[in-house]
Amino acid sequence: ETIARLESTIAKLQRWRFGRRSEKLSPDQISLWEEALDTEIAAMESLLETVLEDSAAVTAGRAEGAAADAQTVAVPARPVRRHPGRMAIPAHLPRVEVRHDPKTCTCAQCGGPLETVGEEISEKLDYIPGRFQVIRHIRPKLACRPCGTLESPALPAQVIDKGLPTARLVAHVMTAKHVDHLPLYRQETQYQRAGVPISRATLCSWLGQGEYWISLLAEACKRALLEGKILHADETPLPVLNPGSGKTDKAYLWVYRSQADAPHPVVVFDYAPDRKGIHA
């Protein structure tokens, strides 16, 4: 009865999640609703899996007991229950130990000394928001007394000459904009909240200058891709607005991939307005 009830609940949730809907909702509302349903379905499936394991263990125990001697009573081993939806914390994350030492080293009952016999360890997943820092390049000025020459070590190459950001900061702004789809005005608000006011005009300038370096990297990836013996390609239709006509044209986004045994696997995306062979 429990298994049938859980299967019915999962089927109902999946119909809500993947079935057709006539209601007109905004994309943000739909995404939030679908996320909640996905979480509920995952929890129900995990609970159903636990119930099925318990049922299989009980059935196996009964069969084993019937085949054994009449004086032997078979006790089925109860599987370890798992917490529904509980994720394993990745092992590569750094661990920060917080030790909770007792306030007293004597027993509260008899006053005798306490000895450590073991430890209870519980791990909690923590998050530290991104924070700014300032890198100071200090170059000593060197003087030659006999000839009066002054010299100083050269400053390492910068992504923006005489600019404020480091390459890491420019890469973060570009990733947030183009990968995480975070508009510049939202990034501006985040940075102000962190105590670093950076205007949208400045962020836009960083994006434009960062795209120059991205184009160089893209060309290097293309050259590395063409050095291979095999080139895999595929295209995906892409609707593109046609300014002035009020209509959309069909363009294509091509993806090129190196062979599986390439020493440096490369994937390159390229836009083309049509499927003519000159674009490949």
C-alpha positions, 0 to 999 in steps of 0.5 A: 500500500505504501509503495502504491501510494508513493508511485501514485504521488510521483506520477502526479508530480511528474504530470504537474512538472511535464504535462501541458499547462494552459495557464499563462505564467511568467518565465520566472514564476514557471522556473521557480515552480518547476524547481520546487517540483523537481525537489519534491519528485527527487525526495519522493523517489528517494523515499520510494527507493528506501521503501523498496529496499526494505521490502526486498530485504524482508522478502529475502529474509522470509524466503531464507527462513522458510528454507532453513531448519525449523529451529533456526529463525532468520532475522533479515538485516535491515539496510541503513536508511538514507536521508532523502535528498542528502548530498555528499559534501565534496572531498576536495573542499578545504576543511576548517576545524572549529573545536568545541572544548569543554568549559571544565575538565572535571565530571559534573557528577562526581568531580573526577577528571575527564579523559578524551575517549573519542570525537563526534564530528559533524560537517556543515557546508559553508560559503564565503562570498567573493571579496575584493583585494588590492595587489600592490606592485612594488618596484624599487628604484635603483640608482647608479652613483658613478653615472647617475643612471636610474632604473626600475624593474618592468611592471608585468604585462597587464590586461588593461595598460594603466587600468585598475582591474587585474586579469582575474577581475576582468575575467570575473566580470565577463563570466558573470555577464556572458555565462551567468547572465548577470547584467552590469547594473546588477553587478554594479549593485553587488560591488557597491554592497561590497564597498567598492563602487564601480560604475556601469560605464567602467564595467562596460569599458572593461568588457570591451577591452576584455573581448579583445583578449578573448578573441585572441584566445578563440583564434588560438583554439581554432588553430589548435583545432585545425591541427588535428586529423579529425574534425567533428561538426554540427549545427543548431538553428538559431532565430535572429532578429532582422532589423527593420523587417520585424521578422526573424531569420534562421541562422546557425550556431556551428560547433566544432570538436576535436577527436577524442584522443587529441592531446588538447581537446578543443571545442569551438562555437561559430556563428553563421548566417546560413548553411553555405559551405563557405562558413565551415 
